[in-house]
Amino acid sequence: MVLSAILKEGSAYLKEKKVEEPRLCAEIILAHLLNLRRIDLYLYPEKEVAERERVLFKRLLTRRGQGEPLQYLTGEVTFCGLIFRVRRGVFIPRPETELLVQAAVDKISGLPGKKRILEVGTGCGAIGLALANRQFYCLATPISDAEILLIDKSLPAVRTARENRRRLRIISNRVRIQQEDFSAFAGRTGKKFEVIVSNPPYVPLTERRNLSKEVRREPEKALFGGPDGLNFIRILITESRRILAAGGYLIFEIGYGQAERIISLLEKAGFKLDKVIKDLAGIDRVVVCQKHGSA
Ligand SMILES: C[S@@+](CC[C@H](N)C(=O)[O-])C[C@H]1O[C@@H](n2cnc3c(N)ncnc32)[C@H](O)[C@@H]1O
């Protein structure tokens, strides 16, 4: 069978399974499998595809049809213009989180002196490694003297983040990656950080059944923040207050309709709200706040 025929068949199968954008999805899977660019599928429609590859393609289509996210099938996601490895058991970075990276770069660039940056719940390392990448390659953002620590309590996440650090050729003694539970870490670290960033688990448990079957394939601990979605955010605020340097910034992502309650938690904890950034859909998405006082 030739490329064009296989593609037609695959896209019809995904359409029948009610997968969104079935043609695009089939193209991405096939191109990934054959190690081609998507454009090659159109440049060489008559190229023969071996039986073994057809079988593999069918297997991947079946998994996609059953609701497995495309990124787990290809093992890749693009974030901040960089390609990250992802796999089952590890959260898939979302485009709106790029806003958080930009907000962090802005704040880090404006801080005087040495900067220590902590990312809480790094997953595949997207936020922290994107920051590190800018640190080394983007001269317009002078954060080259920063020390970056990425933590996550999930071992698959930590392993994937380390793999991404290697693939992106980021020097490991400038960007450390550790398996840690945030509360335990905050309780014992003697260090202070100038900036803490996080995309915490913030989905309320009550939303579980409204999530798409793709999202439900992602790890629960990465998604859910207890009954109201704020369990981890409460810990993030309290513990960050403890380990931030005076005047340091806490920058984190939030969910739909959570801004007001979070601002009130921040004020009670002694933070000054700097800004709330909306995403492209107009939803409050990233909170930037600063620790008050001198301790
Ligand atoms: C929403 S995901 C974000 C992953 C990544 N930062 C991103 O944006 O793609 C939340 C991450 O927090 C981690 N996590 C959850 N509870 C944690 C805890 N108590 N301590 C450290 N990490 C935690 C999860 O394992 C998960 O990787």
The ligand as a MOL file (V3000), in Angstrom:
LIG
                    3D

  0  0  0     0  0            999 V3000
M  V30 BEGIN CTAB
M  V30 COUNTS 27 29 0 0 0
M  V30 BEGIN ATOM
M  V30 1 C 0.2680 20.3630 36.2280 0
M  V30 2 S 1.7350 19.4090 36.3210 0 CHG=1
M  V30 3 C 2.8890 20.6060 35.6880 0
M  V30 4 C 4.1040 19.9970 35.0280 0
M  V30 5 C 4.9880 21.0040 34.2950 0
M  V30 6 N 5.4560 22.0580 35.1700 0
M  V30 7 C 4.2500 21.6000 33.1030 0
M  V30 8 O 3.7400 22.7110 33.1980 0
M  V30 9 O 4.2010 20.9270 32.0620 0 CHG=-1
M  V30 10 C 2.0380 19.4140 38.0660 0
M  V30 11 C 3.2900 18.6560 38.5060 0
M  V30 12 O 3.3960 18.7960 39.9450 0
M  V30 13 C 3.8900 17.5770 40.4730 0
M  V30 14 N 3.5210 17.5230 41.9060 0
M  V30 15 C 2.2970 17.2760 42.4280 0
M  V30 16 N 2.3620 17.3120 43.7800 0
M  V30 17 C 3.6460 17.6020 44.1110 0
M  V30 18 C 4.3490 17.7790 45.3330 0
M  V30 19 N 3.7310 17.6510 46.5140 0
M  V30 20 N 5.6660 18.0690 45.3140 0
M  V30 21 C 6.3160 18.1920 44.1210 0
M  V30 22 N 5.7140 18.0310 42.9260 0
M  V30 23 C 4.3970 17.7470 42.9000 0
M  V30 24 C 3.2410 16.5020 39.6090 0
M  V30 25 O 3.9520 15.2870 39.6880 0
M  V30 26 C 3.2780 17.1500 38.2280 0
M  V30 27 O 4.4160 16.7830 37.5120 0
M  V30 END ATOM
M  V30 BEGIN BOND
M  V30 1 1 1 2
M  V30 2 1 2 3
M  V30 3 1 2 10
M  V30 4 1 3 4
M  V30 5 1 4 5
M  V30 6 1 5 6
M  V30 7 1 5 7
M  V30 8 2 7 8
M  V30 9 1 7 9
M  V30 10 1 10 11
M  V30 11 1 11 12
M  V30 12 1 11 26
M  V30 13 1 12 13
M  V30 14 1 13 14
M  V30 15 1 13 24
M  V30 16 1 14 15
M  V30 17 1 14 23
M  V30 18 2 15 16
M  V30 19 1 16 17
M  V30 20 1 17 18
M  V30 21 2 17 23
M  V30 22 1 18 19
M  V30 23 2 18 20
M  V30 24 1 20 21
M  V30 25 2 21 22
M  V30 26 1 22 23
M  V30 27 1 24 25
M  V30 28 1 24 26
M  V30 29 1 26 27
M  V30 END BOND
M  V30 END CTAB
M  END
